[in-house]
Amino acid sequence: MEEKNLVYRGKSKDVYNIPDGEHAGKYRFVFTDKATGYIENGKPVFDPGYDNVVGEIPGKGAIACRFATHFFKLLKEKGIPSHYIDTTKENEMIVEPAIPLTMQVESPGFPGSAPLLNLEFTWRNNATGSFWRRYPFVRPCRNIHKVVEAWTKGDTDILITLEALEETGAMSKVEIDHSVTLVKEIADIVSQEFSSKGLHVIDGKFELGRLKFGDGKIVIIDEISPDVLRVCKGYSSDQRGDCMVYRDCATTSFDGSKRTIKNRNQVAAADFINVFL
């Protein structure tokens, strides 16, 4: 019966429709122990900045659910709407059905045409990860003041400019401005919460959408968990907000065709998920 009600199986959680009972018509999120990252020397390295599932961390789902619960409740206290309703089990929460930001194919008759599905917004406190790989002229870990980018979500995430979203009609200018402001506002709250624990958020990604039975306003959906944040320890900044220990933290390599960047002080997701419990 549970598989019959399955709506979506993702990289970190499964989504089910609730057919009856108190929460009939709502969705049930089941957080799993699956974790994304990359393979290095034949072994998985867990890193939420990557999109491929490379293994499992026992107990991760339950802790990620409690972590997400903490932040959704905090956002509610701050007056920021989301799709969160309640947490019912250690690895399950109830949410309002929501429609992710999408756009259907305009000309499906052309081979290769594909819809825009589950638009996702990244925000970056520091220049690292794919941001530095795309803009290697920037000093690693420089403060970039929560730069917001939009990405298509799928097997391979693809950067899409805000101007392109407007020009293609995927989003209006008003919706784009609202989304960027919302992402930065939530990013501020998340960053300050980590800072109070002596940790620094490097970057994160949020999914936005419209509540299925709402007024059409764009809100944060999906989750806020260790699966969507990169965090570091030992961060120290100057008056401009630039990290002063980046030479001891950031390591880069370039083989002539591929750039890589890693941060020695990045906290493994498994090590920071207990911070707010």
Contacts in CASP RR format, 6 or more apart in sequence:
PFRMAT RR
TARGET T0000
AUTHOR 0000-0000-0000
METHOD contacts of the structure
MODEL  1
MEEKNLVYRGKSKDVYNIPDGEHAGKYRFVFTDKATGYIENGKPVFDPGY
DNVVGEIPGKGAIACRFATHFFKLLKEKGIPSHYIDTTKENEMIVEPAIP
LTMQVESPGFPGSAPLLNLEFTWRNNATGSFWRRYPFVRPCRNIHKVVEA
WTKGDTDILITLEALEETGAMSKVEIDHSVTLVKEIADIVSQEFSSKGLH
VIDGKFELGRLKFGDGKIVIIDEISPDVLRVCKGYSSDQRGDCMVYRDCA
TTSFDGSKRTIKNRNQVAAADFINVFL
2 16 0 8 1.000
5 16 0 8 1.000
5 17 0 8 1.000
5 18 0 8 1.000
5 19 0 8 1.000
6 14 0 8 1.000
6 15 0 8 1.000
6 16 0 8 1.000
7 15 0 8 1.000
7 16 0 8 1.000
7 17 0 8 1.000
7 27 0 8 1.000
8 14 0 8 1.000
8 15 0 8 1.000
9 15 0 8 1.000
11 34 0 8 1.000
11 36 0 8 1.000
11 51 0 8 1.000
11 53 0 8 1.000
11 227 0 8 1.000
12 31 0 8 1.000
12 32 0 8 1.000
12 34 0 8 1.000
12 35 0 8 1.000
12 36 0 8 1.000
12 61 0 8 1.000
12 64 0 8 1.000
12 223 0 8 1.000
12 225 0 8 1.000
12 227 0 8 1.000
13 29 0 8 1.000
13 30 0 8 1.000
13 31 0 8 1.000
13 32 0 8 1.000
13 61 0 8 1.000
13 64 0 8 1.000
13 223 0 8 1.000
14 29 0 8 1.000
14 30 0 8 1.000
14 32 0 8 1.000
15 27 0 8 1.000
15 28 0 8 1.000
15 29 0 8 1.000
15 30 0 8 1.000
16 27 0 8 1.000
16 28 0 8 1.000
16 30 0 8 1.000
17 25 0 8 1.000
17 27 0 8 1.000
17 28 0 8 1.000
18 24 0 8 1.000
18 25 0 8 1.000
18 26 0 8 1.000
18 27 0 8 1.000
18 28 0 8 1.000
18 94 0 8 1.000
19 25 0 8 1.000
23 85 0 8 1.000
23 86 0 8 1.000
23 94 0 8 1.000
25 97 0 8 1.000
26 85 0 8 1.000
26 94 0 8 1.000
26 95 0 8 1.000
26 96 0 8 1.000
26 97 0 8 1.000
27 94 0 8 1.000
27 95 0 8 1.000
27 96 0 8 1.000
27 97 0 8 1.000
28 88 0 8 1.000
28 92 0 8 1.000
28 93 0 8 1.000
28 94 0 8 1.000
28 95 0 8 1.000
29 65 0 8 1.000
29 92 0 8 1.000
29 93 0 8 1.000
29 94 0 8 1.000
29 95 0 8 1.000
29 223 0 8 1.000
30 91 0 8 1.000
30 92 0 8 1.000
31 60 0 8 1.000
31 61 0 8 1.000
31 62 0 8 1.000
31 64 0 8 1.000
31 65 0 8 1.000
31 68 0 8 1.000
31 91 0 8 1.000
31 92 0 8 1.000
31 93 0 8 1.000
31 223 0 8 1.000
31 225 0 8 1.000
32 56 0 8 1.000
32 60 0 8 1.000
32 61 0 8 1.000
32 91 0 8 1.000
33 56 0 8 1.000
33 57 0 8 1.000
33 58 0 8 1.000
33 59 0 8 1.000
33 60 0 8 1.000
33 61 0 8 1.000
34 53 0 8 1.000
34 55 0 8 1.000
34 56 0 8 1.000
34 60 0 8 1.000
35 44 0 8 1.000
35 46 0 8 1.000
35 53 0 8 1.000
35 54 0 8 1.000
35 55 0 8 1.000
35 56 0 8 1.000
35 57 0 8 1.000
35 60 0 8 1.000
35 227 0 8 1.000
35 269 0 8 1.000
36 46 0 8 1.000
36 47 0 8 1.000
36 48 0 8 1.000
36 49 0 8 1.000
36 50 0 8 1.000
36 51 0 8 1.000
36 52 0 8 1.000
36 53 0 8 1.000
36 54 0 8 1.000
36 227 0 8 1.000
37 44 0 8 1.000
37 45 0 8 1.000
37 46 0 8 1.000
37 47 0 8 1.000
37 48 0 8 1.000
37 49 0 8 1.000
37 50 0 8 1.000
37 52 0 8 1.000
37 53 0 8 1.000
37 54 0 8 1.000
38 44 0 8 1.000
38 45 0 8 1.000
38 47 0 8 1.000
38 50 0 8 1.000
38 52 0 8 1.000
38 54 0 8 1.000
39 45 0 8 1.000
39 54 0 8 1.000
44 54 0 8 1.000
44 55 0 8 1.000
45 54 0 8 1.000
46 54 0 8 1.000
46 55 0 8 1.000
46 57 0 8 1.000
46 268 0 8 1.000
46 269 0 8 1.000
46 270 0 8 1.000
47 230 0 8 1.000
47 266 0 8 1.000
47 269 0 8 1.000
48 226 0 8 1.000
48 227 0 8 1.000
48 228 0 8 1.000
48 229 0 8 1.000
48 230 0 8 1.000
48 269 0 8 1.000
49 129 0 8 1.000
49 230 0 8 1.000
51 154 0 8 1.000
51 155 0 8 1.000
51 156 0 8 1.000
51 157 0 8 1.000
57 269 0 8 1.000
57 270 0 8 1.000
59 91 0 8 1.000
60 226 0 8 1.000
60 269 0 8 1.000
60 270 0 8 1.000
60 273 0 8 1.000
61 91 0 8 1.000
62 90 0 8 1.000
62 91 0 8 1.000
63 226 0 8 1.000
63 273 0 8 1.000
63 274 0 8 1.000
63 277 0 8 1.000
64 91 0 8 1.000
64 223 0 8 1.000
64 225 0 8 1.000
64 226 0 8 1.000
64 227 0 8 1.000
64 273 0 8 1.000
65 87 0 8 1.000
65 89 0 8 1.000
65 90 0 8 1.000
65 91 0 8 1.000
65 92 0 8 1.000
65 93 0 8 1.000
65 225 0 8 1.000
66 87 0 8 1.000
66 90 0 8 1.000
66 276 0 8 1.000
66 277 0 8 1.000
67 224 0 8 1.000
67 225 0 8 1.000
67 226 0 8 1.000
67 273 0 8 1.000
67 276 0 8 1.000
67 277 0 8 1.000
68 93 0 8 1.000
68 223 0 8 1.000
68 224 0 8 1.000
68 225 0 8 1.000
69 84 0 8 1.000
69 87 0 8 1.000
69 93 0 8 1.000
70 276 0 8 1.000
70 277 0 8 1.000
71 189 0 8 1.000
71 190 0 8 1.000
71 193 0 8 1.000
71 224 0 8 1.000
71 225 0 8 1.000
71 276 0 8 1.000
72 82 0 8 1.000
72 84 0 8 1.000
72 93 0 8 1.000
72 224 0 8 1.000
73 84 0 8 1.000
74 189 0 8 1.000
74 193 0 8 1.000
75 81 0 8 1.000
75 82 0 8 1.000
75 84 0 8 1.000
75 186 0 8 1.000
75 189 0 8 1.000
75 220 0 8 1.000
75 224 0 8 1.000
76 82 0 8 1.000
76 84 0 8 1.000
78 189 0 8 1.000
80 182 0 8 1.000
80 185 0 8 1.000
80 186 0 8 1.000
80 189 0 8 1.000
80 219 0 8 1.000
80 220 0 8 1.000
81 217 0 8 1.000
81 219 0 8 1.000
81 220 0 8 1.000
82 219 0 8 1.000
82 220 0 8 1.000
82 221 0 8 1.000
83 95 0 8 1.000
83 96 0 8 1.000
83 97 0 8 1.000
83 98 0 8 1.000
83 211 0 8 1.000
83 219 0 8 1.000
83 220 0 8 1.000
83 221 0 8 1.000
84 93 0 8 1.000
84 95 0 8 1.000
84 96 0 8 1.000
85 93 0 8 1.000
85 94 0 8 1.000
85 95 0 8 1.000
85 96 0 8 1.000
86 93 0 8 1.000
86 94 0 8 1.000
87 93 0 8 1.000
87 94 0 8 1.000
88 94 0 8 1.000
95 221 0 8 1.000
96 211 0 8 1.000
96 212 0 8 1.000
96 213 0 8 1.000
97 211 0 8 1.000
97 212 0 8 1.000
97 213 0 8 1.000
98 209 0 8 1.000
98 210 0 8 1.000
98 211 0 8 1.000
98 212 0 8 1.000
98 219 0 8 1.000
98 221 0 8 1.000
99 209 0 8 1.000
99 210 0 8 1.000
99 211 0 8 1.000
99 212 0 8 1.000
100 117 0 8 1.000
100 118 0 8 1.000
100 119 0 8 1.000
100 153 0 8 1.000
100 207 0 8 1.000
100 208 0 8 1.000
100 209 0 8 1.000
100 221 0 8 1.000
100 222 0 8 1.000
101 116 0 8 1.000
101 118 0 8 1.000
101 119 0 8 1.000
101 170 0 8 1.000
101 171 0 8 1.000
101 179 0 8 1.000
101 208 0 8 1.000
101 209 0 8 1.000
101 210 0 8 1.000
101 218 0 8 1.000
102 115 0 8 1.000
102 116 0 8 1.000
102 117 0 8 1.000
102 118 0 8 1.000
102 119 0 8 1.000
103 115 0 8 1.000
103 116 0 8 1.000
103 168 0 8 1.000
103 169 0 8 1.000
103 170 0 8 1.000
104 115 0 8 1.000
105 113 0 8 1.000
105 114 0 8 1.000
105 115 0 8 1.000
106 113 0 8 1.000
107 113 0 8 1.000
116 152 0 8 1.000
116 160 0 8 1.000
116 170 0 8 1.000
117 152 0 8 1.000
117 153 0 8 1.000
117 154 0 8 1.000
118 152 0 8 1.000
118 153 0 8 1.000
118 154 0 8 1.000
118 207 0 8 1.000
119 150 0 8 1.000
119 151 0 8 1.000
119 152 0 8 1.000
119 153 0 8 1.000
119 160 0 8 1.000
119 165 0 8 1.000
119 170 0 8 1.000
119 171 0 8 1.000
119 207 0 8 1.000
119 208 0 8 1.000
120 150 0 8 1.000
120 151 0 8 1.000
120 152 0 8 1.000
120 153 0 8 1.000
120 157 0 8 1.000
120 205 0 8 1.000
120 206 0 8 1.000
120 207 0 8 1.000
121 148 0 8 1.000
121 149 0 8 1.000
121 150 0 8 1.000
121 151 0 8 1.000
121 179 0 8 1.000
121 180 0 8 1.000
121 183 0 8 1.000
121 205 0 8 1.000
121 206 0 8 1.000
121 207 0 8 1.000
121 208 0 8 1.000
122 148 0 8 1.000
122 149 0 8 1.000
122 151 0 8 1.000
122 203 0 8 1.000
122 204 0 8 1.000
122 205 0 8 1.000
123 146 0 8 1.000
123 147 0 8 1.000
123 148 0 8 1.000
123 149 0 8 1.000
123 183 0 8 1.000
123 184 0 8 1.000
123 187 0 8 1.000
123 203 0 8 1.000
123 204 0 8 1.000
123 205 0 8 1.000
123 206 0 8 1.000
124 131 0 8 1.000
124 144 0 8 1.000
124 146 0 8 1.000
124 147 0 8 1.000
124 149 0 8 1.000
124 202 0 8 1.000
124 203 0 8 1.000
124 204 0 8 1.000
125 143 0 8 1.000
125 144 0 8 1.000
125 145 0 8 1.000
125 146 0 8 1.000
125 187 0 8 1.000
125 191 0 8 1.000
125 200 0 8 1.000
125 201 0 8 1.000
125 202 0 8 1.000
125 203 0 8 1.000
126 141 0 8 1.000
126 142 0 8 1.000
126 143 0 8 1.000
126 144 0 8 1.000
126 202 0 8 1.000
126 203 0 8 1.000
126 243 0 8 1.000
127 135 0 8 1.000
127 138 0 8 1.000
127 139 0 8 1.000
127 140 0 8 1.000
127 141 0 8 1.000
127 142 0 8 1.000
127 144 0 8 1.000
128 140 0 8 1.000
128 141 0 8 1.000
128 202 0 8 1.000
128 203 0 8 1.000
128 230 0 8 1.000
128 250 0 8 1.000
128 261 0 8 1.000
128 263 0 8 1.000
129 203 0 8 1.000
129 261 0 8 1.000
131 138 0 8 1.000
131 144 0 8 1.000
131 147 0 8 1.000
131 149 0 8 1.000
131 203 0 8 1.000
132 138 0 8 1.000
132 140 0 8 1.000
132 252 0 8 1.000
132 259 0 8 1.000
132 261 0 8 1.000
133 259 0 8 1.000
133 260 0 8 1.000
133 261 0 8 1.000
134 159 0 8 1.000
136 259 0 8 1.000
138 144 0 8 1.000
139 242 0 8 1.000
139 246 0 8 1.000
140 246 0 8 1.000
140 250 0 8 1.000
140 252 0 8 1.000
140 261 0 8 1.000
141 242 0 8 1.000
141 243 0 8 1.000
141 246 0 8 1.000
141 249 0 8 1.000
141 250 0 8 1.000
141 263 0 8 1.000
142 242 0 8 1.000
142 243 0 8 1.000
142 246 0 8 1.000
143 237 0 8 1.000
143 240 0 8 1.000
143 241 0 8 1.000
143 242 0 8 1.000
143 243 0 8 1.000
146 183 0 8 1.000
146 184 0 8 1.000
146 187 0 8 1.000
146 188 0 8 1.000
148 180 0 8 1.000
148 183 0 8 1.000
148 184 0 8 1.000
149 159 0 8 1.000
150 159 0 8 1.000
150 160 0 8 1.000
150 161 0 8 1.000
150 162 0 8 1.000
150 165 0 8 1.000
151 157 0 8 1.000
151 158 0 8 1.000
151 159 0 8 1.000
151 160 0 8 1.000
151 205 0 8 1.000
152 158 0 8 1.000
152 160 0 8 1.000
153 207 0 8 1.000
162 176 0 8 1.000
162 180 0 8 1.000
164 170 0 8 1.000
165 171 0 8 1.000
165 176 0 8 1.000
166 172 0 8 1.000
166 173 0 8 1.000
166 176 0 8 1.000
171 179 0 8 1.000
175 218 0 8 1.000
178 218 0 8 1.000
179 208 0 8 1.000
179 218 0 8 1.000
182 208 0 8 1.000
182 218 0 8 1.000
182 219 0 8 1.000
182 220 0 8 1.000
183 206 0 8 1.000
183 208 0 8 1.000
186 206 0 8 1.000
186 220 0 8 1.000
186 224 0 8 1.000
187 201 0 8 1.000
187 204 0 8 1.000
187 206 0 8 1.000
190 201 0 8 1.000
190 224 0 8 1.000
190 229 0 8 1.000
191 200 0 8 1.000
191 201 0 8 1.000
193 276 0 8 1.000
194 200 0 8 1.000
194 201 0 8 1.000
194 231 0 8 1.000
194 275 0 8 1.000
197 275 0 8 1.000
197 276 0 8 1.000
198 233 0 8 1.000
199 231 0 8 1.000
199 232 0 8 1.000
199 233 0 8 1.000
199 235 0 8 1.000
199 267 0 8 1.000
199 272 0 8 1.000
199 275 0 8 1.000
200 231 0 8 1.000
200 232 0 8 1.000
200 233 0 8 1.000
200 234 0 8 1.000
200 235 0 8 1.000
201 229 0 8 1.000
201 230 0 8 1.000
201 231 0 8 1.000
202 230 0 8 1.000
202 231 0 8 1.000
202 232 0 8 1.000
202 263 0 8 1.000
202 266 0 8 1.000
203 229 0 8 1.000
203 230 0 8 1.000
204 228 0 8 1.000
204 229 0 8 1.000
204 230 0 8 1.000
205 228 0 8 1.000
206 220 0 8 1.000
206 222 0 8 1.000
206 224 0 8 1.000
206 228 0 8 1.000
207 220 0 8 1.000
207 221 0 8 1.000
207 222 0 8 1.000
207 223 0 8 1.000
208 218 0 8 1.000
208 219 0 8 1.000
208 220 0 8 1.000
208 221 0 8 1.000
209 218 0 8 1.000
209 219 0 8 1.000
209 220 0 8 1.000
209 221 0 8 1.000
210 216 0 8 1.000
210 217 0 8 1.000
210 218 0 8 1.000
210 219 0 8 1.000
211 217 0 8 1.000
211 219 0 8 1.000
222 228 0 8 1.000
225 273 0 8 1.000
226 269 0 8 1.000
226 270 0 8 1.000
226 272 0 8 1.000
226 273 0 8 1.000
227 269 0 8 1.000
230 263 0 8 1.000
230 266 0 8 1.000
231 266 0 8 1.000
231 267 0 8 1.000
231 272 0 8 1.000
232 249 0 8 1.000
232 263 0 8 1.000
232 265 0 8 1.000
232 266 0 8 1.000
232 267 0 8 1.000
233 265 0 8 1.000
233 267 0 8 1.000
234 245 0 8 1.000
234 265 0 8 1.000
235 243 0 8 1.000
235 245 0 8 1.000
235 265 0 8 1.000
236 243 0 8 1.000
236 244 0 8 1.000
236 245 0 8 1.000
237 243 0 8 1.000
237 244 0 8 1.000
238 244 0 8 1.000
243 249 0 8 1.000
245 265 0 8 1.000
248 264 0 8 1.000
249 263 0 8 1.000
249 264 0 8 1.000
249 265 0 8 1.000
250 261 0 8 1.000
250 262 0 8 1.000
250 263 0 8 1.000
250 264 0 8 1.000
251 261 0 8 1.000
251 262 0 8 1.000
251 263 0 8 1.000
251 264 0 8 1.000
252 259 0 8 1.000
252 260 0 8 1.000
252 261 0 8 1.000
252 262 0 8 1.000
253 259 0 8 1.000
253 260 0 8 1.000
254 260 0 8 1.000
END
